[in-house]
Every structure is written in C-alpha cells, then in structure tokens.
C-alpha cells in the first residue's frame, strides 16, 4: 500500500476471511497462509488471462491438414511433430486440471505438479517446433494461417509461462 501498489480487493477479502485459528497462531502462520492464498490467487489470475473460448473450441481439430482444399498452389508442408496434437491437448488438459484444483478446498500438490510439468513439456514442444520452422512458418502463416490453437499458444507463450510460474509458487506454498 505504501508503494502505491494496493493488494487486489478479492485477494484482500480472502486474507480477511482466514479462519480465526490461523490469526491466533501467530505472525508466521498468518504469513504462510497469506502466501498460500496469494499463490492460489495468482494461478487463478493466470488462468483467467490465458482462457480464450475461441482457441479452445478447436482443441481436437487443432492441426487439420490444410492440403487438399482446392489444391491450387498449396503451401509448403510446415511439418508438425507427429505428437503435436497430443501435446496441444495435454496443454489444455493441464489448464483444465489447474482450474479444477483452484476450486478444490484441499488442492492436490501432486496433481498441480503434474499439470505444471505437462504445461512445461507441451510449451517446450510448441516452442521447439516454432524455432525449427521459423522461416517457413512466417511465410506460411501469412499465406494460409496456422490452426487457431497453435497460433493462440504461440502468441500467448508469456501467459503460459506465467501460469507455470504461478503453479510452481502454489506448489511450494502447499503443506
């Protein structure tokens, strides 16, 4: 507050509603609980920033083969990894799992870690593909477009990384 960076109102509400036994347990217990509340809140905020219904609609059909539609001067093959559709599906499944865990009264540390790890692996695969195909992909995206989910994931890599970082802090704050 003194630095001009007030705590979010919802976060303040959650801190204020901590059970009395935590308030009575002392400063260290209160600080630990505030860290847990903030970590969960940060995950929720990162999930809200990442969620886009349009990108999620095409989850299963994310990597449709664009060839054969008229086949008149088709674009060069951009060569998705064979497991790219599964990796994209794993990213969205991890996002769904983290959303579910934020709703749980007692979130599972193991499930949060697994979702975070799936996000890291999936994001790594997507970014690896982008790095390998940068020259061809730029031209192809301009002409034909990459499927919506891929474009969304590539464009929102910082948001996915923010979610990974928030999930890491959340796991660290849990008992």
PyMOL commands that set and color helices and strands:
alter all, ss='L'
color gray80, all
select helices_A, chain A and resi 9-16+20-24+27-50+53-57+84-103+109-132+134-143+148-155+157-173
alter helices_A, ss='H'
color red, helices_A
deselect
rebuild
show_as cartoon
